[in-house]
Every structure is written in structure tokens, then in C-alpha cells.
């Protein structure tokens, strides 16, 4: 009896579902796979490379922002800015 049958009368009861071998069987022991695994050093190197690339990209964005400020004029400091008034 399919557990997901549209008709509730055709579905198994909770007790029937819990007595299914999938629930009553013990844990299966699996042998570890023998795939070609890369040593940790390669993964670590890859991580460090991505980290440096991200930092470089962020640094370049900051430089572009600073150039835009220099072109547009000086930024307003926090002490010169006006507080936002709420409309409530």
C-alpha cells in the first residue's frame, strides 16, 4: 500500500508504516568509497587563492569608490549630516 496515496482509505496506518523494514532495520555499515581524493593541501591552497582573489576584488571596489568621491567632491561627515526625521 503506497503511503502517499490520495485516497486516505488506501493509505497504511501509522503502525503499519512504523513496522516497515526501513524503520525496523538497524544501521547499515558501508565501506568507505575508494575515490581519488585530493590531499588537504590542495583544498587549502584553493581556499587561500579564492580568499586572496576576493580580498583583491574588494580592495579594487574601495579604490573605485574613493576615486568617485574625489571626482564628485568630498563626502559629508557624520557630524555635518542632518538627522532623518520620522513621519510618525
SEZAKE-131966 format. One record per atom (N, C-alpha, C, CB): atom name; x, y, z. Coordinates in Angstrom, 2 decimals. Glycine has a CB too. Layout:
BEGIN
CA|X|Y|Z
...
This chain:
BEGIN
N|0.84|-1.18|0.00
CA|0.00|0.00|0.00
C|0.88|1.24|0.00
CB|-0.96|0.00|1.22
N|0.71|2.09|-0.97
CA|1.53|3.30|-1.02
C|1.16|4.30|0.08
CB|1.38|3.97|-2.38
N|2.16|4.80|0.75
CA|1.93|5.71|1.88
C|1.38|7.06|1.42
CB|3.23|5.91|2.65
N|1.67|7.47|0.21
CA|1.24|8.77|-0.28
C|0.02|8.68|-1.20
CB|2.37|9.44|-1.01
N|-0.77|7.66|-1.05
CA|-1.97|7.51|-1.87
C|-2.93|8.66|-1.59
CB|-2.66|6.15|-1.61
N|-3.58|9.17|-2.64
CA|-4.51|10.29|-2.50
C|-5.70|9.90|-1.63
CB|-4.99|10.76|-3.87
N|-6.18|8.68|-1.77
CA|-7.34|8.21|-1.00
C|-6.87|7.75|0.38
CB|-8.08|7.05|-1.75
N|-7.32|8.41|1.46
CA|-6.87|8.05|2.81
C|-7.19|6.61|3.18
CB|-7.50|8.97|3.82
N|-8.26|6.05|2.63
CA|-8.64|4.67|2.94
C|-7.61|3.68|2.40
CB|-10.02|4.36|2.35
N|-6.89|4.05|1.37
CA|-5.90|3.15|0.76
C|-4.51|3.30|1.39
CB|-5.81|3.42|-0.74
N|-4.32|4.32|2.22
CA|-3.03|4.54|2.87
C|-2.84|3.59|4.05
CB|-2.90|5.99|3.33
N|-1.59|3.20|4.33
CA|-1.34|2.37|5.52
C|-1.48|3.21|6.79
CB|0.07|1.73|5.45
N|-1.73|2.55|7.89
CA|-1.82|3.24|9.17
C|-0.42|3.61|9.65
CB|-2.56|2.36|10.23
N|-0.36|4.44|10.68
CA|0.94|4.82|11.25
C|1.66|3.59|11.78
CB|0.76|5.86|12.37
N|0.92|2.69|12.43
CA|1.53|1.47|12.96
C|2.09|0.61|11.84
CB|0.50|0.66|13.78
N|1.37|0.52|10.72
CA|1.87|-0.26|9.58
C|3.13|0.38|9.01
CB|0.77|-0.37|8.49
N|3.14|1.69|8.94
CA|4.33|2.39|8.42
C|5.54|2.15|9.32
CB|4.05|3.90|8.29
N|5.31|2.23|10.64
CA|6.43|2.07|11.57
C|6.94|0.64|11.63
CB|6.00|2.51|12.95
N|6.15|-0.31|11.19
CA|6.61|-1.70|11.18
C|7.34|-2.05|9.88
CB|5.43|-2.65|11.38
N|7.45|-1.10|8.98
CA|8.15|-1.31|7.71
C|9.63|-1.58|7.99
CB|7.98|-0.08|6.76
N|10.26|-2.45|7.21
CA|11.68|-2.77|7.42
C|12.61|-1.55|7.39
CB|12.13|-3.76|6.38
N|12.23|-0.53|6.70
CA|13.07|0.66|6.63
C|13.25|1.26|8.03
CB|12.46|1.71|5.68
N|12.19|1.19|8.86
CA|12.27|1.72|10.22
C|12.84|0.70|11.20
CB|10.90|2.15|10.68
N|12.57|-0.56|10.98
CA|12.96|-1.57|11.96
C|14.38|-2.11|11.73
CB|11.99|-2.71|11.93
N|14.93|-1.92|10.56
CA|16.27|-2.42|10.28
C|17.31|-1.56|11.00
CB|16.55|-2.43|8.75
N|18.37|-2.19|11.42
CA|19.46|-1.46|12.09
C|20.25|-0.65|11.08
CB|20.39|-2.43|12.83
N|21.21|0.10|11.56
CA|22.01|0.91|10.64
C|22.86|0.02|9.74
CB|22.90|1.90|11.41
N|22.96|0.43|8.51
CA|23.80|-0.32|7.57
C|25.23|0.16|7.70
CB|23.29|-0.16|6.11
N|26.14|-0.76|7.62
CA|27.54|-0.37|7.63
C|28.01|-0.32|6.18
CB|28.42|-1.35|8.48
N|28.56|0.78|5.81
CA|29.02|0.96|4.44
C|30.54|1.04|4.42
CB|28.41|2.22|3.81
N|31.10|0.47|3.40
CA|32.54|0.56|3.21
C|32.87|1.95|2.67
CB|33.05|-0.56|2.24
N|33.96|2.54|3.10
CA|34.32|3.86|2.56
C|34.61|3.76|1.07
CB|35.54|4.44|3.30
N|34.22|4.78|0.35
CA|34.46|4.77|-1.09
C|35.95|4.94|-1.35
CB|33.64|5.88|-1.81
N|36.40|4.40|-2.44
CA|37.82|4.44|-2.78
C|38.05|5.39|-3.94
CB|38.33|3.03|-3.13
N|37.41|6.55|-3.92
CA|37.61|7.51|-5.00
C|38.95|8.20|-4.82
CB|36.47|8.55|-5.03
N|39.41|8.80|-5.87
CA|40.67|9.54|-5.81
C|40.43|10.83|-5.05
CB|41.24|9.82|-7.24
N|40.85|10.85|-3.82
CA|40.65|12.04|-3.01
C|41.91|12.89|-3.04
CB|40.28|11.66|-1.55
N|41.71|14.19|-3.11
CA|42.84|15.09|-3.13
C|43.33|15.33|-1.71
CB|42.47|16.42|-3.82
N|44.62|15.49|-1.54
CA|45.13|15.80|-0.20
C|44.62|17.15|0.27
CB|46.66|15.77|-0.18
N|44.56|17.33|1.57
CA|44.05|18.58|2.15
C|44.81|19.80|1.66
CB|44.12|18.51|3.65
N|46.07|19.66|1.37
CA|46.86|20.80|0.93
C|46.31|21.46|-0.31
CB|48.27|20.37|0.68
N|45.81|20.66|-1.24
CA|45.25|21.21|-2.48
C|44.00|22.01|-2.16
CB|44.93|20.09|-3.50
N|43.13|21.46|-1.31
CA|41.91|22.17|-0.95
C|42.24|23.45|-0.20
CB|41.00|21.27|-0.10
N|43.20|23.39|0.68
CA|43.59|24.57|1.45
C|44.17|25.63|0.53
CB|44.61|24.20|2.55
N|45.02|25.20|-0.42
CA|45.59|26.15|-1.38
C|44.50|26.81|-2.20
CB|46.60|25.44|-2.30
N|43.53|26.03|-2.63
CA|42.42|26.56|-3.41
C|41.64|27.58|-2.59
CB|41.49|25.43|-3.88
N|41.41|27.28|-1.32
CA|40.69|28.20|-0.43
C|41.46|29.51|-0.29
CB|40.47|27.56|0.95
N|42.76|29.40|-0.05
CA|43.58|30.60|0.12
C|43.59|31.44|-1.16
CB|45.02|30.22|0.51
N|43.65|30.78|-2.31
CA|43.65|31.50|-3.58
C|42.34|32.27|-3.76
CB|43.86|30.53|-4.76
N|41.20|31.61|-3.48
CA|39.90|32.28|-3.60
C|39.80|33.44|-2.61
CB|38.75|31.28|-3.36
N|40.33|33.25|-1.41
CA|40.29|34.30|-0.38
C|41.07|35.52|-0.85
CB|40.85|33.77|0.96
N|42.27|35.29|-1.40
CA|43.09|36.41|-1.88
C|42.41|37.12|-3.05
CB|44.48|35.91|-2.30
N|41.78|36.35|-3.95
CA|41.08|36.96|-5.09
C|39.91|37.82|-4.60
CB|40.57|35.87|-6.05
N|39.20|37.34|-3.59
CA|38.07|38.10|-3.04
C|38.57|39.39|-2.39
CB|37.29|37.24|-2.01
N|39.64|39.29|-1.61
CA|40.20|40.48|-0.96
C|40.68|41.50|-1.99
CB|41.36|40.08|-0.03
N|41.29|41.01|-3.07
CA|41.76|41.91|-4.13
C|40.58|42.61|-4.79
CB|42.58|41.12|-5.18
N|39.51|41.86|-5.07
CA|38.32|42.45|-5.69
C|37.70|43.50|-4.77
CB|37.29|41.36|-6.03
N|37.62|43.21|-3.47
CA|37.07|44.18|-2.52
C|37.94|45.43|-2.45
CB|36.94|43.54|-1.12
N|39.26|45.25|-2.47
CA|40.18|46.38|-2.44
C|39.99|47.26|-3.68
CB|41.65|45.89|-2.34
N|39.83|46.62|-4.84
CA|39.61|47.37|-6.08
C|38.31|48.16|-6.02
CB|39.60|46.42|-7.29
N|37.26|47.58|-5.43
CA|35.99|48.30|-5.30
C|36.15|49.52|-4.40
CB|34.91|47.36|-4.74
N|36.91|49.37|-3.33
CA|37.15|50.51|-2.43
C|37.90|51.60|-3.18
CB|37.94|50.06|-1.18
N|38.90|51.22|-3.97
CA|39.66|52.21|-4.74
C|38.76|52.95|-5.71
CB|40.81|51.53|-5.50
N|37.87|52.24|-6.39
CA|36.93|52.88|-7.32
C|36.03|53.84|-6.57
CB|36.09|51.81|-8.07
N|35.55|53.43|-5.41
CA|34.71|54.30|-4.60
C|35.43|55.57|-4.18
CB|34.21|53.57|-3.38
N|36.69|55.43|-3.78
CA|37.48|56.58|-3.37
C|37.68|57.52|-4.56
CB|38.86|56.14|-2.79
N|37.95|56.97|-5.73
CA|38.10|57.81|-6.93
C|36.81|58.55|-7.23
CB|38.52|56.95|-8.15
N|35.66|57.89|-7.07
CA|34.37|58.54|-7.32
C|34.16|59.68|-6.34
CB|33.23|57.53|-7.21
N|34.55|59.50|-5.10
CA|34.41|60.57|-4.11
C|35.30|61.74|-4.51
CB|34.78|60.06|-2.69
N|36.51|61.44|-4.95
CA|37.44|62.50|-5.34
C|36.89|63.27|-6.54
CB|38.82|61.91|-5.66
N|36.20|62.61|-7.44
CA|35.64|63.26|-8.62
C|34.41|64.08|-8.24
CB|35.28|62.22|-9.70
N|33.52|63.51|-7.44
CA|32.26|64.15|-7.09
C|32.40|65.21|-6.00
CB|31.27|63.12|-6.65
N|33.43|65.21|-5.27
CA|33.60|66.14|-4.16
C|33.77|65.38|-2.87
CB|32.42|67.09|-4.07
N|34.01|66.10|-1.81
CA|34.27|65.45|-0.53
C|32.97|64.91|0.06
CB|34.94|66.41|0.45
N|33.05|63.80|0.77
CA|31.84|63.22|1.37
C|31.40|64.04|2.58
CB|32.08|61.76|1.78
N|30.13|63.95|2.90
CA|29.59|64.64|4.07
C|29.97|63.82|5.29
CB|28.04|64.83|3.96
N|30.56|64.46|6.29
CA|30.91|63.73|7.50
C|29.66|63.53|8.34
CB|32.00|64.48|8.31
N|29.71|62.61|9.27
CA|28.55|62.30|10.10
C|28.13|63.49|10.94
CB|28.85|61.11|11.00
N|29.08|64.32|11.41
CA|28.71|65.45|12.25
C|28.04|66.56|11.44
CB|29.95|66.01|12.96
N|28.28|66.60|10.10
CA|27.66|67.61|9.24
C|26.30|67.18|8.72
CB|28.56|67.92|8.08
N|25.99|65.88|8.80
CA|24.74|65.39|8.22
C|23.57|65.71|9.15
CB|24.81|63.88|7.96
N|22.40|65.87|8.57
CA|21.18|66.16|9.32
C|20.50|64.85|9.69
CB|20.23|67.07|8.50
N|19.95|64.73|10.90
CA|19.24|63.50|11.26
C|17.97|63.36|10.44
CB|18.90|63.49|12.77
N|17.60|62.12|10.18
CA|16.39|61.83|9.42
C|15.21|61.97|10.35
CB|16.44|60.41|8.78
N|14.22|62.77|9.93
CA|13.03|62.97|10.75
C|12.00|61.91|10.40
CB|12.45|64.40|10.55
N|11.40|61.33|11.43
CA|10.38|60.31|11.17
C|9.06|60.99|10.87
CB|10.24|59.34|12.37
N|8.22|60.33|10.11
CA|6.94|60.90|9.70
C|5.79|60.43|10.58
CB|6.65|60.56|8.26
N|6.08|59.86|11.74
CA|5.01|59.36|12.61
C|4.49|60.40|13.53
CB|5.48|58.20|13.40
